[in-house]
């Protein structure tokens, strides 16, 4: 049986990967924001978010439950929208 420090080391490695993936996701959201800006689209697309959450919840196999996944992704999507809005504001000032 692994000891506590070994388990924490594994969690730390996963956390580092999660942060790297979140940063990568935000960079992609920035590119998406650029396309939206170019096309004159709005930042918030509720149907896209519903589609995304539905797809992700369909992949759940536990122990994470749907309510928890939705809460996590609501915050991720909030951060993406905020980042895109900052881009839109910067482009308006130019």
C-alpha positions, 0 to 999 in steps of 0.5 A: 500500500502506498504511503501518504507522501507517495500519494501526495506526490502523485496528486501533485504531478496530476495537479501540475498537468491539470494547470498546464492543460487549463493554460492550453485550453485558455490559449485555444479559447483565446484563438476561438475568441479571435474568430468570434471577434472577426465574425462578429459573434458574441462571447457567450454561446449557451447552446455550445456550453450545454452541448459541452456539458452534456457530452462531458457528463456522458463520459462520467464513470465515477467517482466524480459525479455530474453535479461536481463536474458541472461545477468545475466546468462552469468555473472553467467556462467562466474563466474562458469567457472572461478571457475572451471578453478582455480580448474583445475590450482590448480590440475595441480600444485599438 
